Amino acid sequence: MLHQDDLKWIAKTSTELNTVLQQITRCTALLGRHKGDDYIDQLNQQVEVATQLAQALFNRVTSRILENTSGKMLSPSVPAVTSAIPAPETAGEAEESTGAKATGIPALMAVLNPDGPRELILIVDDEPEIAEFASTILAEEGYKVIAARDGFEALKIFQQIHRQIGLVILDFFLPVMDGDAVFEELKTLNPSVNVVLSSGFAEQNKIGAMLAQGLRGFIPKPYTREKLLEQVRSALDASRRPIG
């Protein structure tokens, strides 16, 4: 017999599954509009990853039901939400299982100003002009910068080198996964992740919910060099202050 806590857990996980299925639908629609474009390969990859994630969530729900109805404990290796994100394929990244400190950034990961003396910043924005504008400004100020075009790419990068990333600048409106969904997944990988949201407009209730969950700040677009640098430095400094 299922307990009340089990029913609550299944309801919550089923909601997550529904969200992923909606993401697959949105991605499929994008594929139709971008048919023949270079972007199609990236979207195909996103559909595949989202499908894997949906299967992982489905497995979690059915496994929990079977555990409680059959009285038998199934394999503890049921995929978690983040299991759909490919594992690191290059040497030099963080080794979570052994607790070893990360030795560096994978060679295939493009970093702007890799020898910069300041923190590493991950910019997540699907508008190339904005990503390049922000990256150039931050690199000129001594920051190391990595850019991701969408949430899935950002999550793959973050999973590999989250210990090196000092701040994530996250656009709200992204292909397939919006910024609030990406923020939740980042927090799953690292609950203390340092994120600043950036957008021309966004729903205030969603921004408020993200701030309540630990979002460091918000940069309205279009932003100036001064505003960007001010918000970045403020967020990085705030993350170092002791609570209380």
Buried (B, 14 or more C-beta within 10 A) or exposed (E): EEEEEBEEBBEEBBEBBEBBBEBBEBBBEBBEEBEEEEBEEBBEBBBBBBBBBBBBBBBBBEBBBEBBEEEEEEEEEBBEBEBBBBEBEEEBBBEEEEEEEBEEBBEEBEBBBBEBEBBBBBBBBBBEEBBBBBBBBBBEBEBBBBBBBBBBBBBBBBBBBBEBBBBBBBBBEBBBBBBBBBBBBBBEBBEEBBBBBBBEEBEEEBBEEBEEEBBBBBBEBEBEBEEBBBBBBEBBEEBEEEEE
